[in-house]
Amino acid sequence: MKRAGIATAIGMLAAFTAYAPAAAPALSAPVPGAKCSSETAAAQARVRAGSHATERHQPGAAKVTAMEKDFHDRLGQVATSGRLKAAAAMTVRVHFQVITSGSTGSLSDATLNEQLDVLNDAYAPSGVSFTLASIKRTNNAAWFSDPEGNETAMKNALHTGSAQDLNLYTADLGDSLLGWATFPSDYRSQPKMDGVVIHYQSLPGGPLTNYNEGDTATHEVGHWMGLYHTFQGGCSGQGDRVSDTPAEQSPASGCPTGRDTCSSSGLDPIHNFMDYSYDSCMYQFTPGQTQRMQDQWAAYRA
């Protein structure tokens, strides 16, 4: 809703892997994280940070190679089946899983619906729509305060639906972590782990300065749809596997207009939803990202 005029003129983007909580600063002064976790359990986390770009916060080359081989193998299998055409219009059923500790972490239906509007605004140009399937509120102090450490138990107990259902969990992720997500290729082996986890204060109107317009969910859903970070692989190699996103050496912070970290053509894609810029700075998915999301949907979620 907030960027409808701009978003309709552009395509899409996404990708995360590994999380990184660090020392505890004030929420209004985010800092980089340092801890990594399983790439199979989650795609990379969005970190509130200034200098958060290191290779350990991205899936390694071997992991990406394996994921891409499986993706293209599966895509070849469905290319003649008609499922690629079916993927042109993708409807995602959203199950909000609101984790609380007593009243802390509680989110109103209005806030959740506003988050849904943000997702629809960002993804509409790519043919992706999000519909509300359910809202479930769970009072569990341990899950709320440490969703990473309790992820398996939490998701096994709460996950609902199929590959086309997005389970979107909200909890307190700490002072340096905004969220994480699974990739589509993880669904077959761990269907109950599928989904997105975000900081409950990152939803529209939340108290996280610069990260409270709902685009943490936009970014993480991009991973859930099969997108890598714009800075995946840095300036060399095949990067995020999308040809129309300029190469980027490291994640952006804030909104550094004119930033150019690679010698190849194009400024850094700081406005892309799959970078680490402030919410107010991000408003783009590219046509190439749209195509990748459609192909990932056909391969793994259709």
C-alpha positions, 0 to 999 in steps of 0.5 A: 500500500505504501509504495503501490505507485513505485512497486507496480513499475518494477519486479522482485527480489529475495534471499537470506541464510544464517542468523547472527545475534550479538551484544545487546544495544538499544533497539534504536541503535542496531548492530551487526550480529556474529552467530551463524546457524544451520543453512538447512534450518533457515535461510539467512537472517536479516540483521539490523547492522552497519557492517554485517556483510561476511561470507559466513552470513551467506550460504557457502558455494557448495551449498548454493551449487547443490541447491541450484543443481536440484532447482534446475533438475526439478525445473526441467521436469516440470517445464513441459507439464504446464506447471510453469504457466500455472506459476504465473499467478501464485496465491500464498495462504498466510498463517500468522503464528503470533508467539507471546510471553503473556501480553508481551509480543501481542499483535492486533488483527489490524497490525497483521492485516497491515503486514499482509497489505505490505506483502501484497503491495510489494509482490503484486507486480510479480503475480504473487498474492497473499491471503489470510488463512488463519491467526493463531496466538500462542503464549509460550515464554521460552519460544517467544524469547528464544525462537531460534533455540526452540525453533524445531519444537515451536514449528513442529507444534504449530506449522499448518498447511502445505507447500503453498501455505506461509507460516509467518512466526512473530517473536522476540529475536533479540537486539541484532536479528530481524528474521530468517526464512527457509528456502523452497528446496528445504520443504521436501525434507523438512516440511514442518520447518518451512516458513518465516520467523520475524521480530514482532516489533518489525511489523508496520508501526512497530518500535524498531526505528528504520525497520518498522514498515513491514519489509523484514517480512517482505525480505524474508518471504523473498527467501521463502520464494527462492531468492538469494541476497543481492550481495550473494557471492560478492562481485564475482561468480554468478551472484544471486543467479539473477541477471538484472540485479547488479553485482554488490560486494557487501550488504548496504546499510541505511540508504547509501545513494550512489553506492557502487562496490563492484566494477561491473555495470550498475550501481549497487541495488540498495533499493532492492528488497533483498539487500539490507537497507532501511525499510524506507529505502527498499521498494524493488524486485526486478523482472529477473527476480520475478521469473526466478520466484515463478520458477521456484514456485513451479519447481517446489510449491506448485 
